Amino acid sequence: MQIEIRGLERLSLRERQAVYLKETGHSTAAIAAQLGIGQATVAKLLARARAKGYEIVFVLPAEAMGIPEVGTGGDPGDPGELREPEEPDPPRQPRRLDEPSRPDEK
């Protein structure tokens, strides 16, 4: 999994660090310990970062979403043979109840 923080250029270094740790699942206490600052300071950094606006984007491989890779060789970069989608079956006409189910029935 990759994480991308959009709007990073608007954040200070400390705000970036706090945002990254928070968005990767760390608690406020863990962030404070990691950065060597108080929990109130972490809360203030995160509030300032939210006010400046940023966006988190997670990039997940297809396997993580349960989507099989496209291709015949199994290589992620191999597009394999792409086929046109098959035409759907034509819609069936409803059968009237008073009609026989087979033409030979009467």
Residue pairs with C-beta under 8 A, 6 or more apart in sequence:
1 58
1 59
1 60
1 61
1 64
2 58
2 59
3 20
3 23
3 24
3 56
3 57
3 58
3 59
4 56
4 57
4 58
4 59
5 11
5 16
5 19
5 20
5 23
5 54
5 55
5 56
5 57
6 54
6 55
6 56
6 57
7 52
7 53
7 54
7 55
8 16
8 54
10 52
10 53
10 54
11 19
11 49
11 52
11 54
12 48
14 35
14 37
14 45
15 45
15 46
15 48
15 49
15 52
16 49
17 35
18 31
18 35
18 42
18 45
18 46
18 49
19 45
19 46
19 49
19 54
21 30
21 31
21 34
21 35
22 28
22 31
22 46
23 56
26 34
28 39
28 42
28 43
28 46
29 39
31 42
32 38
32 39
32 41
32 42
35 42
61 76
62 68
62 69
63 69
69 75
69 76
70 79
70 80
70 82
71 78
71 79
71 80
72 78
72 80
72 81
73 80
95 101
100 106
